[in-house]
């Protein structure tokens, strides 16, 4: 469902003002606060000009997870730009939404790691519940215009969020897919204890291309192998399969 253009400016500003303290502190630094103010102003201006902007909840990924609760970071590029798709979690779409190609490739890779078949559910909220931060480098986009809000201020904001997670002393896994995500690797502090895995973006345009194809990267399995060595609970990447009633015929 498309955003009510009268509500998003208030929703975005209210989300920013109502973030949990740990995130709010990361965004309070003058340079970051100025960038956030700028992007809110840009979104408001575009809406006033009649643009449709997605998603309705740009900061949703931060609402359920404190930085200390994050165990895995999956970094995308920008939200889906079609009606009814973006929901404030990178790569995730509502259950009744057709599976986007990038998400389809992610499920294909999970199937390679865990020998699953069938069509999973498309809402990745259950990953968030396990400590997976699903964050894009830009957090809003205009209808039908991928990358339309890039270089408008979001990168500075998400740099600050990424840095806040990376500076937390608890080891975390960072899955950086594509050039936009990998550009954030330079924000990791020296001598950090984290796992960093890189590959091409799961988009069909790059998922199978060299030098680091996404298909076959094994990141879901590698993340769990690393978490096990850390003494942490594994991520159940297959939980979306199990929640989908269509999977009963597969015994999943």
N, C-alpha and C positions, 0 to 999 in steps of 0.2 A: 504494500500500500504506500502510495506517495505521501511525503510529508506535507502537513498543512503548513503552507508557507508563512502564515501569520504567527505560527508557534515556535518555529525552529530558533529564531534569534534569542527568544526568552529561554528556551530549553537549553541551548548551548551555553549561554551565559550562566544560567542557574546550575547546570551540571558542573561547570568550572568552579563556581563559588561553593558548591556543596561536596566537593571531592573529599575523601578521607585525608586526615592531616598529613600523612607521609607523602602523598602525591601532591597535595597543595603546597607543601614546603618546597618541593622540587620545582614547582611552577611559579614560586614567589620571587625568585631571583629577578632583578630588574630587566635584564635582557630577555628572559623567557616570558615574563609577565607582559612585556611590551609586544612580543611576537604573538602571544595569545590574544591580547587586546586587538591587534591588527587583524588576525584571522577572523575573530568574531565580527569585527567591523566589515570585513570583506564579505563574509557570508550574509550579513544583514543587508548590505548594499545590493548583492546579487539577488536576494529574495525580493527586495523592493523593486528590482528591475524586471521581476517576473520569472526568474530562473527557478528550477526545481532542484533542491539539494538533498542528497542522501548522506548518511542515514538520519533518522530522527534522534538517535542517541549516540552522538559521535564519541563520547567518553565512556561508553558502557563497559569497555574492557577493564577500566580502572575501578569500577564500582564494587566488584565482587572480590577483588584480590588486593591486599596490601602488598607492598614490595617484598616484605619478608615471607609472604605466603607463596610467592611465585617460585616455581621449581623448574619450569621450562618456558622459554620465550620463543614464540613463532612470529616472525616479523614479515608482514606483507608490504604491499606498495601503497595502494589507495583503495577505498571501498568500491564495491560493485556499483556500476553506474546505470543499472536498469531498474525499473519499478519492482518493488516487492522483494528485492534481493538483500541489500546491505542491512545489517542489524547491529552494527557497532562492534562486531567481533571479526577480526581478519579471517577471511576465507569462509566464514559461516553464513548460511542462509536459512530462512525458516523451513520447517519440515515440508510444507506444501509447495515450496519453490523448486523449480527444475534445477538439478545439480549443475553448477557452473563447471566449465572444462578444467579449471585449475583444481577445484575441489575433487573432481572426478579423478584426476591424476594422483592427488594425495591418497584417495581411497585405494587406487590401484597399487600404490606403493605400500600401503598398510597390508593389502592383500598379499603382496610379495613377501613381506616380513612375517606374516602370521597365517599364510595359506588360507585366507578367507575367500568366499565367493558370495555373489549376490549384491544387492544394492542397499547401502546403509542409509540411515537418516542423515539429513543435511545440516541439522542444527548442532553446533559443536559446544553448546553450553556445558555439556557433561565433561568436556575436557577442562573447561575453566574451573569447574568444581574440584578438579584434581590438582589445581595449581598451574595450569597452562595459560600464560598471558598471550592472547591473540591480538596483536597490535599492528596497525598499519603505520607507514611512515607519514602519510597524510590521512587525516581523519574525516574529511568531507570531500564530496565530488558532486559535479552537476550531472543531471540526467543526460545520458548518451555521450558524455565528454570525459573519457578517462584522463586522469592527470590534470584536470582543470583547476584544482586547488593546490597543485604542487607549487613550491617556491612562493607561497603566499604567507608563510609563517609557521605552518604545521611542522616543518622539519626541525626548527629550533625547539618547538614544544616536545616533539617525540624524542629528540636528542636528550632532553632533560629527563624524560621519563625512562629512557633506556639507561642513562647514566645512573639514575637513582636505583634501578634494579641491579645493575652491575656492581654498584658499590656496596650492596648488602653483603655481609660476610658469608652467608650461607651459599654453598656452591649451587650453581644453576646451569642448565643446558640452554645454549642459544642456537637456534636453528635459523640460519640466515640464508634465505633463498633469493637469488637475483641481486643485481648490482645495487639497487636502492637499499636493500637490507644489509648487504655486506659493507656498504659505506659506513655503517654504524660500528663496525668492529673496532675502528680506531678509538672509540670512546671507552673501550674496556680498560680498566686500570692495569698498570704494569704488575706482573706477578699474580694476576687474578687466579682464583681456584676453579674457574668455570670451564665447562665443555663448550667448544665452539665448532659447529658443523656448518659447512657451506656447500651450496650446490646451485645450479641454475634455478630460476623461478619455475614452479610447476605448470605455468601456462603452456598450452600446446605449442606455442611459438618457440619455446626454449627447453622444454622438459627433456627432450631426447638429444639435444645438441651438445657437442663438446664445448669447453673442456671439462665440465663437471655436470653431466646430465642429472636431472632430478630423478628420473626413472632409473632405479637401480642404486640410488644413493644409500639406502638402508638406514636412513636417519631415525626412523621410529624405533627400530630394533637397537641401534647403537645408543640412543638416548636411554632406553630402559636398561641396557647392559651397564651403562655408566651409573645410572641411579642406583642400581643394585650394588655396585661397588662402593657407593657412598652410604650404603645402609638405608636407603630411602625406599619408600613404597613405589612400585612401578606405576607408570601411566597405563591405564586400560584404554588403548587407542581404539579398541573394538567396541567400546560401549555404545557408540551410535548404531552399530549393527544390531546389537542386542535389544535396543529400544524400539527398533522398527518392527512392527508386527508382521510385516511381509517376510521377515527372515525366518519365521517359524518353520517353513518348509526346508530350510537349510540346516535346522537344528542348532542355530547360533544363539 
